[in-house]
Amino acid sequence: MKVTKNSLVLYKKSPALVLEASEKLDILLPGGKTKSVREKDVAGLHPGPVPDFPELEKNTPPGEPESAWELLRGEHTNLKELAELIYGEYSPSSSWLTFKLLNHSPWFSGSPDSIEISSEETVSARVELEKRKADDERRWKEFLERFNRGDIQPDSDEIYLRELEMCALGHKGSRILKALNRKQNPENAHRLLISKKIKTPFWNPHPLRLDIPFEPPSYIPAEFAKGEERLNLSNIETFAIDDEGNTDPDDALSWDGRKFWVHVADVAGLIPIDSPADKSARERASSLYLPERKVPMLPSEMVAKLGLGLCPTSPALSYAFDIDAEGNISDFSIHLSTIRVTRFSYREIDERLDKEPFATMKKICTAFRGGREEAGTITINMPEVKLHLDEEGTIQITPLRDYESRNLVAEAMLMAGSYAAVWCHERGIPIPYAVQNAPDEAPDGSTPDYSENFYLTQFNLRRGMKRSRLTLERAPHAGLGLKSYTRVTSPLRRYPDLISSQQIRAAILGKQTRDAESVLAAMAGVETRIEALILAERRSNIFWKLQWLALRPDYTCKAYLVDRRERQGYVIIPELAYETRVALRNEIRLGSRVRLKLKEVNVFELSAVFTILEVLE
């Protein structure tokens, strides 16, 4: 069809009236807008004139498309012929309505210039498809009606509810939220899942939002290679000292009168480099510790086999420090060993620190601590609590006690990591070093003094710290006050520790260690996954603290103001180890102790609102 003035054309699937036809076409669109287009951008529908544009569907006959299809089966046709067969006339209105049938009916498809008549099989398939779509739409509307009145059937509605749950876990879009005219985001999806009782109020979505595996690994542990020589240290009293309830003890200490020993579970002996078990541990990067559950990096069978003190004797990688008569470290060596471990809690050992062998261990570790302090170690003591859900689902928040024995064990672990780093460096063994740059100094080179308040001091120390990182280049860890450091003492629950243990173990046995490129490949992505785990733990802890607060609407507490931005302050609540912002009505000195009153808890946004009742000091 030749396109002329006053003819009806198709432009981007909408009808348009040609106002002028020259080198370009001036067309009028149904909304009243005009546009200049090329002739190749349109398709002719009717030569015109078009008296009723844009009301082309007004007062039109119903038409008989199925009858037209039966007449045309096996033939070809054009828009004019098809419009006449369906509507009994070829008019601007009938040509437009006929076009609408193309690709939107079971009988015809194509374009105005090329119309295809569907086969009987195609028509049957399309009719069935449309029926299914209509049934789906009917069921969807029925579901929405029931959903709005709270009549939810978890099994039959799972197809709809699953999408809402996925939105709560961070996936884009939710048909339910869209239908309810609510913003489609994880927080609103979470809120709706709880309000409709699809999930319990204690459902924690935060780890799953970060795509963290929630099920423990399930492969079968291997066996130790035969013929490996081990130093028999089972006659030396050896102590695994942990928090009460610890289920994965991977380090222990002993003193034999001459050597101070730091023993570490020999995980590398059952996880060869690049084995399926190694790749599984690498993918997980670390164990996940949540108040409601623990997701280990390694299978429970392997932990039961390797955990120090979980069997009568335990295979270990033992770090030996020779102590001379003056109490100094005179030599260092690493051995494969067999040890016999007795397990204790920090509380139990604190009561025995003045007795042997703990008094000597404490003296050795205190001396090491003194060296770190001389090197400028930075210790940050922010409040810590232990979150726990008991069998009845009660949330318990307990301040973490600063046991002396906890500090003893921490120093021993740092000793092992520090000396292991030197040992590997001297032998040219590539390992992941943990490094940290020194905090920025003040412009005049001085160190700011925040000593007027403990929490203010700790907050500013933390804020000034640089991020630690893993690297193959040996460099200092400023925060720890160490010239070099590698993590080796938690291979049951941290993959970087396992990498270093694998390298050390291979070197002890005279086997080939990984080269730098291989270690770098093993480390790839591990830091990112560990950061995700830390974030999951942090958000989960906030989630459970907010759940605890939600049960206590009249809660009041003491807090410390540690930062201020105009009329908003930042406070630390020590008894909860919780930090939040508060509105400041008056000028309050930094470091002030204030009394807060809980005003509002929003579990879904991970926030709580407090008001300041009074300034205490």
C-alpha positions as CSV (number, residue, x, y, z in Angstrom):
1,M,0.0,0.0,0.0
2,K,1.3,3.4,-0.9
3,V,1.5,5.8,2.0
4,T,-0.2,9.1,1.2
5,K,-1.7,12.0,3.1
6,N,-4.7,11.1,5.4
7,S,-3.7,7.4,5.2
8,L,-3.6,5.1,8.3
9,V,-0.2,3.6,9.1
10,L,1.4,1.5,11.8
11,Y,4.3,3.2,13.8
12,K,5.9,1.1,16.6
13,K,2.8,-1.0,17.0
14,S,0.5,2.0,17.3
15,P,-1.8,3.5,14.7
16,A,-0.9,6.9,13.3
17,L,-2.5,9.3,10.8
18,V,-0.3,10.7,8.0
19,L,-0.7,14.5,8.0
20,E,1.8,15.2,5.3
21,A,3.7,12.9,2.9
22,S,6.9,14.2,1.3
23,E,10.6,13.2,1.9
24,K,9.5,12.5,5.4
25,L,6.1,11.7,6.9
26,D,4.5,14.0,9.4
27,I,2.3,11.7,11.5
28,L,-0.3,12.2,14.3
29,L,-0.2,9.7,17.2
30,P,-3.2,8.7,19.3
31,G,-2.0,10.9,22.3
32,G,-2.1,14.0,20.1
33,K,1.6,14.3,19.5
34,T,3.1,14.7,16.0
35,K,6.3,13.2,14.7
36,S,8.4,13.4,11.6
37,V,9.5,9.9,10.5
38,R,10.9,8.1,7.5
39,E,8.6,6.0,5.3
40,K,10.5,2.9,6.1
41,D,9.7,3.3,9.8
42,V,5.9,2.8,9.1
43,A,3.7,0.1,7.6
44,G,0.5,0.9,5.7
45,L,-2.8,-0.1,7.3
46,H,-5.5,1.7,5.2
47,P,-5.3,4.4,2.4
48,G,-7.8,6.6,4.2
49,P,-9.3,9.0,4.7
50,V,-9.6,8.3,8.5
51,P,-12.5,10.3,9.9
52,D,-12.6,8.8,13.4
53,F,-8.8,8.9,14.3
54,P,-7.8,8.1,17.0
55,E,-11.1,6.4,18.1
56,L,-10.6,3.5,15.7
57,E,-12.3,0.9,18.0
58,K,-15.5,2.8,18.4
59,N,-18.8,1.3,17.2
60,T,-17.1,-1.6,15.4
61,P,-18.7,-5.0,14.7
62,P,-17.5,-8.0,16.7
63,G,-16.0,-9.8,13.8
64,E,-15.6,-13.6,13.1
65,P,-11.9,-14.3,13.1
66,E,-12.3,-18.1,13.6
67,S,-14.6,-18.3,10.6
68,A,-12.1,-16.4,8.5
69,W,-9.3,-18.8,9.7
70,E,-11.4,-21.8,8.6
71,L,-11.9,-20.3,5.1
72,L,-8.2,-19.4,4.7
73,R,-6.5,-22.6,6.1
74,G,-3.7,-23.6,3.7
75,E,-3.8,-20.3,1.9
76,H,-2.0,-16.9,2.0
77,T,-3.7,-13.6,2.5
78,N,-3.2,-9.9,3.0
79,L,-4.5,-7.3,5.5
80,K,-7.3,-6.1,3.2
81,E,-8.7,-9.5,2.5
82,L,-8.4,-10.6,6.1
83,A,-10.2,-7.5,7.4
84,E,-13.1,-8.1,4.9
85,L,-13.4,-11.7,5.9
86,I,-13.5,-11.0,9.6
87,Y,-15.4,-7.7,9.8
88,G,-17.2,-7.6,6.4
89,E,-15.4,-4.5,5.3
90,Y,-12.0,-2.9,4.8
91,S,-12.1,0.3,6.7
92,P,-9.5,2.2,8.9
93,S,-11.1,0.6,12.0
94,S,-11.3,-2.9,10.6
95,S,-7.7,-2.8,9.3
96,W,-6.5,-1.7,12.8
97,L,-8.5,-4.3,14.6
98,T,-7.3,-7.0,12.2
99,F,-3.7,-6.0,12.8
100,K,-4.3,-6.4,16.6
101,L,-5.3,-10.0,16.0
102,L,-1.9,-10.7,14.5
103,N,0.3,-12.4,17.1
104,H,-2.5,-11.9,19.7
105,S,-4.9,-14.6,18.5
106,P,-4.3,-18.3,17.9
107,W,-5.3,-18.1,14.2
108,F,-3.0,-15.5,12.6
109,S,0.5,-14.2,12.9
110,G,3.0,-12.0,11.1
111,S,2.9,-8.4,10.0
112,P,0.6,-6.3,7.8
113,D,2.8,-7.0,4.8
114,S,3.1,-10.8,5.5
115,I,0.3,-12.6,7.2
116,E,0.6,-16.3,8.1
117,I,-2.5,-18.6,8.6
118,S,-1.8,-20.9,11.5
119,S,-2.1,-24.6,11.2
120,E,-4.7,-26.6,13.2
121,E,-1.9,-27.9,15.5
122,T,-0.6,-24.4,16.1
123,V,-4.1,-23.1,16.9
124,S,-4.7,-26.0,19.3
125,A,-1.3,-25.3,21.1
126,R,-2.0,-21.6,21.3
127,V,-5.5,-22.1,22.6
128,E,-4.1,-24.5,25.3
129,L,-1.4,-22.0,26.2
130,E,-4.0,-19.1,26.5
131,K,-6.1,-21.4,28.7
132,R,-3.2,-22.1,30.9
133,K,-2.4,-18.4,31.1
134,A,-6.0,-17.6,32.0
135,D,-6.0,-20.3,34.7
136,D,-2.7,-19.0,36.1
137,E,-4.1,-15.5,36.2
138,R,-7.3,-16.7,37.9
139,R,-5.3,-18.7,40.5
140,W,-3.0,-15.6,41.0
141,K,-6.0,-13.4,41.7
142,E,-7.5,-15.9,44.0
143,F,-4.2,-16.2,45.9
144,L,-4.0,-12.4,46.3
145,E,-7.5,-12.3,47.7
146,R,-6.6,-15.0,50.2
147,F,-3.2,-13.5,51.0
148,N,-4.8,-10.1,51.8
149,R,-7.2,-11.7,54.3
150,G,-4.4,-13.9,55.8
151,D,-5.7,-17.2,54.4
152,I,-2.4,-18.6,53.3
153,Q,-1.9,-22.3,52.3
154,P,1.9,-22.9,52.5
155,D,2.0,-26.0,50.3
156,S,-0.2,-24.9,47.4
157,D,0.9,-21.2,47.6
158,E,4.6,-22.1,47.7
159,I,5.1,-21.0,44.1
160,Y,4.1,-17.5,45.0
161,L,5.6,-17.4,48.5
162,R,9.0,-18.6,47.3
163,E,9.4,-15.5,45.1
164,L,8.6,-13.3,48.1
165,E,11.2,-15.1,50.2
166,M,13.8,-14.8,47.5
167,C,13.2,-11.0,47.4
168,A,13.7,-11.0,51.2
169,L,17.0,-12.7,50.5
170,G,18.2,-10.0,48.2
171,H,16.9,-11.1,44.8
172,K,15.3,-8.4,42.6
173,G,11.5,-8.0,42.3
174,S,8.4,-9.4,44.0
175,R,5.1,-9.9,42.2
176,I,3.3,-9.8,45.6
177,L,4.9,-6.6,46.7
178,K,4.2,-5.1,43.2
179,A,0.5,-6.1,43.5
180,L,0.3,-4.5,46.9
181,N,1.9,-1.3,45.6
182,R,4.9,-1.6,48.0
183,K,8.5,-0.9,47.2
184,Q,10.1,-4.1,46.1
185,N,13.1,-4.5,48.5
186,P,14.4,-7.1,50.9
187,E,13.2,-5.2,54.0
188,N,9.6,-5.0,52.8
189,A,9.6,-8.6,51.7
190,H,11.0,-9.7,55.1
191,R,8.3,-7.5,56.9
192,L,5.5,-9.1,54.9
193,L,6.8,-12.6,55.5
194,I,6.7,-12.0,59.3
195,S,3.4,-10.1,59.3
196,K,1.6,-12.8,57.4
197,K,3.2,-15.5,59.7
198,I,4.9,-17.2,56.7
199,K,8.1,-17.0,58.7
200,T,8.6,-16.7,62.4
201,P,9.8,-13.4,63.9
202,F,13.1,-15.1,64.6
203,W,13.8,-15.9,60.9
204,N,17.3,-14.4,60.2
205,P,17.7,-13.7,56.4
206,H,21.1,-11.9,56.6
207,P,23.5,-14.8,56.0
208,L,21.5,-16.1,53.1
209,R,21.4,-12.6,51.6
210,L,25.1,-12.8,51.3
211,D,24.9,-16.2,49.5
212,I,26.7,-18.0,52.3
213,P,26.3,-21.8,52.4
214,F,24.0,-22.7,55.3
215,E,24.5,-26.4,55.3
216,P,27.7,-28.1,56.6
217,P,29.9,-30.0,54.2
218,S,29.3,-33.7,54.1
219,Y,32.3,-35.4,52.5
220,I,34.1,-38.3,54.3
221,P,37.5,-37.5,55.8
222,A,40.6,-39.1,54.3
223,E,43.2,-41.0,56.4
224,F,46.7,-39.9,57.3
225,A,49.4,-41.2,55.0
226,K,51.3,-44.2,56.3
227,G,54.9,-44.0,57.3
228,E,54.9,-40.4,58.5
229,E,57.1,-40.0,61.5
230,R,55.6,-38.1,64.5
231,L,57.2,-36.9,67.7
232,N,55.4,-38.6,70.6
233,L,54.5,-35.9,73.1
234,S,51.7,-37.8,74.7
235,N,53.5,-37.9,78.0
236,I,53.5,-34.1,78.4
237,E,50.5,-32.5,80.0
238,T,48.8,-30.6,77.2
239,F,45.8,-28.2,77.6
240,A,43.2,-27.0,75.2
241,I,41.8,-23.8,76.7
242,D,38.6,-22.4,75.2
243,D,35.2,-20.8,75.9
244,E,32.7,-23.1,77.6
245,G,30.7,-24.9,74.9
246,N,33.5,-24.8,72.3
247,T,33.1,-27.7,69.8
248,D,36.1,-27.3,67.5
249,P,39.3,-27.1,69.7
250,D,42.1,-26.6,67.2
251,D,44.9,-25.4,69.5
252,A,46.6,-26.4,72.8
253,L,49.5,-25.5,75.0
254,S,52.1,-27.4,77.0
255,W,55.4,-26.8,79.0
256,D,57.8,-29.6,79.3
257,G,60.3,-27.8,81.6
258,R,62.5,-26.6,78.6
259,K,60.2,-26.0,75.7
260,F,57.0,-24.1,75.4
261,W,54.7,-25.8,72.9
262,V,51.9,-24.5,70.8
263,H,50.0,-27.4,69.3
264,V,47.7,-27.0,66.3
265,A,45.3,-29.6,64.9
266,D,47.0,-31.4,61.9
267,V,44.2,-30.6,59.5
268,A,46.6,-30.4,56.5
269,G,47.4,-34.1,57.0
270,L,43.9,-35.0,55.9
271,I,43.4,-32.2,53.3
272,P,46.1,-32.4,50.6
273,I,46.6,-29.4,48.4
274,D,44.0,-29.0,45.6
275,S,42.1,-32.1,46.8
276,P,38.2,-32.0,46.7
277,A,38.3,-31.4,50.5
278,D,40.8,-28.5,50.0
279,K,38.6,-26.9,47.3
280,S,35.5,-27.3,49.5
281,A,37.3,-25.6,52.4
282,R,38.5,-22.8,50.1
283,E,35.0,-22.2,48.8
284,R,33.7,-21.7,52.4
285,A,36.8,-19.8,53.5
286,S,35.9,-20.0,57.2
287,S,33.4,-21.4,59.7
288,L,30.3,-19.2,60.3
289,Y,29.3,-18.6,63.9
290,L,25.8,-17.3,64.5
291,P,23.8,-17.1,67.8
292,E,21.3,-19.6,66.4
293,R,23.7,-22.0,64.7
294,K,27.2,-22.8,63.5
295,V,28.1,-23.7,59.9
296,P,31.6,-25.3,60.0
297,M,34.2,-25.0,57.2
298,L,34.9,-28.7,57.6
299,P,32.6,-31.7,58.1
300,S,31.7,-32.6,61.7
301,E,33.4,-36.0,61.2
302,M,36.7,-34.3,60.4
303,V,36.4,-32.0,63.4
304,A,35.7,-35.0,65.6
305,K,38.8,-36.8,64.3
306,L,41.2,-33.8,64.4
307,G,39.8,-31.6,67.3
308,L,42.4,-31.5,70.1
309,G,41.1,-33.4,73.0
310,L,38.2,-35.0,71.3
311,C,40.0,-38.3,71.0
312,P,42.4,-40.1,73.5
313,T,45.3,-38.8,71.4
314,S,45.4,-36.2,68.7
315,P,47.7,-35.6,65.6
316,A,49.2,-32.1,65.8
317,L,51.5,-29.7,64.1
318,S,53.5,-28.5,67.1
319,Y,55.4,-25.3,67.4
320,A,58.3,-25.6,69.9
321,F,59.9,-22.6,71.6
322,D,63.2,-23.3,73.5
323,I,63.3,-21.2,76.6
324,D,66.7,-20.4,78.1
325,A,67.6,-19.8,81.8
326,E,66.7,-16.1,81.4
327,G,63.3,-16.9,80.0
328,N,64.1,-15.8,76.5
329,I,63.3,-17.8,73.3
330,S,66.6,-19.3,72.2
331,D,65.4,-21.6,69.4
332,F,62.3,-22.5,67.4
333,S,61.2,-25.6,65.5
334,I,58.1,-27.2,64.1
335,H,57.2,-30.9,64.3
336,L,54.5,-33.4,63.4
337,S,53.4,-34.9,66.7
338,T,51.0,-37.0,68.7
339,I,49.6,-35.3,71.8
340,R,47.3,-36.2,74.7
341,V,45.0,-33.2,75.4
342,T,42.9,-32.3,78.4
343,R,40.3,-29.6,77.8
344,F,39.6,-26.7,80.1
345,S,37.6,-23.5,80.0
346,Y,39.1,-20.0,80.5
347,R,37.3,-19.8,83.8
348,E,38.9,-23.0,85.1
349,I,42.4,-22.0,84.0
350,D,42.1,-18.5,85.5
351,E,41.8,-20.2,88.9
352,R,45.1,-22.0,88.3
353,L,47.2,-19.4,86.7
354,D,49.5,-19.0,89.7
355,K,50.2,-22.8,89.6
356,E,52.5,-24.7,87.3
357,P,52.7,-25.1,84.4
358,F,50.4,-22.1,83.8
359,A,52.6,-19.7,85.8
360,T,55.6,-20.4,83.5
361,M,53.4,-20.2,80.4
362,K,52.0,-16.9,81.6
363,K,55.5,-15.5,82.2
364,I,56.7,-16.6,78.7
365,C,53.6,-15.0,77.0
366,T,53.9,-11.8,79.1
367,A,57.5,-11.4,77.9
368,F,56.3,-11.8,74.3
369,R,53.6,-9.3,74.9
370,G,56.2,-6.9,76.2
371,G,58.1,-7.1,73.0
372,R,55.0,-6.3,71.0
373,E,54.3,-3.3,73.2
374,E,57.8,-2.0,72.6
375,A,57.1,-2.4,68.9
376,G,54.0,-0.3,69.2
377,T,51.2,-2.8,69.3
378,I,47.7,-1.3,69.4
379,T,45.2,-3.0,71.6
380,I,41.5,-2.0,71.2
381,N,39.2,-3.1,74.0
382,M,35.7,-2.5,72.8
383,P,32.8,-4.2,74.7
384,E,32.0,-7.7,73.6
385,V,29.0,-10.0,74.4
386,K,28.1,-13.6,73.8
387,L,24.8,-14.1,72.1
388,H,23.1,-17.4,72.6
389,L,19.7,-19.0,71.8
390,D,18.7,-21.7,74.2
391,E,16.5,-24.7,73.3
392,E,13.3,-22.7,74.1
393,G,14.4,-19.9,71.7
394,T,15.2,-17.5,74.5
395,I,17.9,-14.9,73.6
396,Q,20.6,-14.6,76.1
397,I,23.2,-11.7,76.0
398,T,26.2,-12.2,78.3
399,P,29.1,-9.8,78.6
400,L,32.3,-11.6,77.5
401,R,34.7,-11.7,80.5
402,D,38.2,-10.7,80.1
403,Y,39.9,-13.8,81.4
404,E,43.7,-13.6,81.9
405,S,43.9,-17.1,80.4
406,R,42.2,-15.8,77.3
407,N,45.0,-13.3,76.9
408,L,47.6,-16.0,77.6
409,V,46.2,-18.2,74.8
410,A,46.0,-15.2,72.4
411,E,49.6,-14.3,73.0
412,A,50.7,-18.0,72.4
413,M,48.8,-18.0,69.1
414,L,50.5,-14.8,68.0
415,M,53.9,-16.3,69.0
416,A,53.2,-19.3,66.8
417,G,52.1,-17.1,63.9
418,S,55.0,-14.7,64.2
419,Y,57.7,-17.4,64.4
420,A,56.1,-19.5,61.7
421,A,56.2,-16.5,59.4
422,V,60.0,-16.1,60.0
423,W,60.5,-19.9,59.6
424,C,58.8,-19.9,56.2
425,H,60.5,-16.7,55.0
426,E,63.9,-18.1,55.9
427,R,63.2,-21.2,53.8
428,G,61.6,-19.3,50.9
429,I,58.2,-20.9,51.4
430,P,55.3,-18.8,50.0
431,I,52.5,-18.3,52.6
432,P,49.8,-15.7,53.1
433,Y,51.1,-13.1,55.4
434,A,48.7,-11.0,57.4
435,V,49.9,-7.4,57.2
436,Q,48.6,-4.0,58.4
437,N,49.9,-0.5,57.9
438,A,50.3,1.8,60.8
439,P,47.5,4.3,61.6
440,D,47.8,7.8,60.1
441,E,49.6,10.3,62.4
442,A,48.3,13.7,63.2
443,P,49.4,16.4,60.8
444,D,52.1,17.6,63.3
445,G,53.3,14.0,63.8
446,S,51.9,13.7,67.3
447,T,49.5,11.1,68.5
448,P,46.1,12.5,69.5
449,D,45.3,12.1,73.2
450,Y,41.8,10.7,73.9
451,S,42.6,9.6,77.5
452,E,39.8,11.6,79.1
453,N,37.4,8.7,78.4
454,F,38.1,4.9,77.9
455,Y,35.4,4.3,75.3
456,L,36.2,7.5,73.4
457,T,39.8,6.4,73.3
458,Q,39.0,2.9,72.1
459,F,36.6,4.3,69.4
460,N,39.1,6.7,68.0
461,L,41.8,4.0,68.1
462,R,39.6,1.7,66.1
463,R,38.6,4.5,63.6
464,G,42.3,5.2,62.9
465,M,43.2,1.6,62.2
466,K,44.1,0.6,58.7
467,R,42.5,-2.5,57.1
468,S,44.6,-5.7,57.5
469,R,45.1,-7.8,54.4
470,L,46.6,-11.0,53.1
471,T,49.6,-10.9,50.8
472,L,52.6,-13.0,49.7
473,E,54.9,-10.1,50.5
474,R,56.4,-10.3,54.0
475,A,55.6,-7.0,55.8
476,P,54.8,-5.8,59.4
477,H,51.4,-6.1,61.1
478,A,51.3,-2.7,62.8
479,G,48.3,-3.4,65.0
480,L,49.9,-6.5,66.4
481,G,53.4,-5.0,66.7
482,L,55.0,-7.8,64.7
483,K,57.5,-7.6,61.9
484,S,55.7,-10.5,60.2
485,Y,52.8,-12.7,60.9
486,T,50.9,-15.6,59.3
487,R,47.7,-17.2,60.7
488,V,48.4,-20.9,61.5
489,T,46.5,-21.8,64.7
490,S,42.9,-22.3,63.5
491,P,43.0,-24.6,60.4
492,L,39.8,-26.3,61.5
493,R,37.9,-23.1,60.9
494,R,39.9,-20.7,58.7
495,Y,41.3,-21.4,55.3
496,P,44.3,-19.0,55.3
497,D,45.5,-21.0,58.4
498,L,45.1,-24.2,56.4
499,I,47.2,-22.9,53.5
500,S,50.1,-22.0,55.8
501,S,49.7,-25.4,57.6
502,Q,49.8,-27.2,54.2
503,Q,53.0,-25.4,53.2
504,I,54.7,-26.0,56.6
505,R,53.7,-29.6,56.7
506,A,55.1,-30.3,53.2
507,A,58.4,-28.6,54.1
508,I,58.8,-30.7,57.3
509,L,58.3,-33.9,55.3
510,G,60.7,-32.7,52.5
511,K,57.9,-32.6,50.0
512,Q,57.3,-30.0,47.3
513,T,55.5,-26.9,48.5
514,R,53.2,-24.7,46.5
515,D,54.9,-22.0,44.5
516,A,53.9,-18.4,44.9
517,E,51.5,-18.5,41.9
518,S,49.7,-21.5,43.3
519,V,49.3,-20.0,46.7
520,L,48.1,-16.8,45.1
521,A,45.5,-18.8,43.2
522,A,44.4,-20.6,46.4
523,M,44.0,-17.2,48.1
524,A,41.9,-15.8,45.3
525,G,38.5,-14.8,46.6
526,V,39.1,-16.1,50.1
527,E,39.4,-12.6,51.7
528,T,36.2,-11.5,49.9
529,R,34.4,-14.6,51.2
530,I,35.7,-14.1,54.8
531,E,34.5,-10.5,54.6
532,A,31.1,-11.7,53.7
533,L,31.1,-14.1,56.6
534,I,32.2,-11.4,59.0
535,L,29.4,-9.2,57.7
536,A,26.9,-12.0,58.1
537,E,27.9,-12.5,61.7
538,R,27.8,-8.8,62.4
539,R,24.4,-8.3,60.9
540,S,23.1,-11.4,62.6
541,N,24.3,-10.2,66.0
542,I,22.6,-6.9,65.4
543,F,19.4,-8.8,64.4
544,W,19.4,-10.8,67.6
545,K,20.2,-7.8,69.8
546,L,17.2,-6.0,68.2
547,Q,15.0,-9.0,68.8
548,W,16.1,-8.9,72.4
549,L,15.3,-5.2,72.6
550,A,11.9,-5.6,71.0
551,L,10.9,-7.8,73.9
552,R,11.8,-5.0,76.3
553,P,10.0,-1.8,75.2
554,D,10.8,0.0,78.5
555,Y,14.5,-0.7,78.3
556,T,16.9,1.9,79.6
557,C,20.7,1.8,79.7
558,K,23.9,3.7,80.1
559,A,25.9,4.7,77.0
560,Y,28.9,6.8,76.0
561,L,28.9,9.6,73.4
562,V,32.0,8.9,71.2
563,D,31.2,11.0,68.1
564,R,29.0,13.9,67.0
565,R,27.9,15.3,63.7
566,E,25.9,18.5,64.1
567,R,22.7,17.5,66.0
568,Q,23.3,13.7,65.8
569,G,25.5,11.7,68.1
570,Y,27.1,8.3,68.0
571,V,27.0,6.2,71.2
572,I,28.3,2.9,72.5
573,I,26.1,0.8,74.8
574,P,28.6,-1.4,76.6
575,E,26.2,-3.9,78.1
576,L,24.9,-4.8,74.7
577,A,28.1,-4.1,72.7
578,Y,25.8,-2.1,70.5
579,E,26.5,1.2,68.7
580,T,23.9,3.5,67.3
581,R,23.1,7.1,66.5
582,V,21.0,9.4,68.7
583,A,19.5,12.8,68.3
584,L,21.2,15.5,70.3
585,R,19.0,18.3,71.7
586,N,21.7,20.0,73.7
587,E,25.4,20.4,73.5
588,I,27.0,17.3,75.1
589,R,30.7,16.8,75.6
590,L,32.3,13.9,73.8
591,G,33.0,11.1,76.2
592,S,29.9,11.9,78.3
593,R,28.0,9.1,79.9
594,V,24.3,9.3,79.2
595,R,21.2,7.4,80.1
596,L,19.1,6.2,77.1
597,K,15.5,5.1,76.7
598,L,14.4,2.7,74.0
599,K,11.9,4.4,71.7
600,E,11.5,2.1,68.7
601,V,13.0,-1.1,67.2
602,N,12.9,-1.9,63.5
603,V,14.2,-5.4,63.0
604,F,13.7,-5.2,59.3
605,E,15.9,-2.1,58.8
606,L,18.4,-3.3,61.5
607,S,17.9,-0.2,63.5
608,A,16.8,1.0,67.0
609,V,15.9,4.5,68.1
610,F,16.9,5.7,71.5
611,T,16.3,9.0,73.2
612,I,18.7,10.6,75.8
613,L,17.0,10.8,79.2
614,E,19.8,12.5,81.0
615,V,23.5,13.3,80.9
616,L,25.2,11.4,83.8
617,E,28.7,12.8,83.7
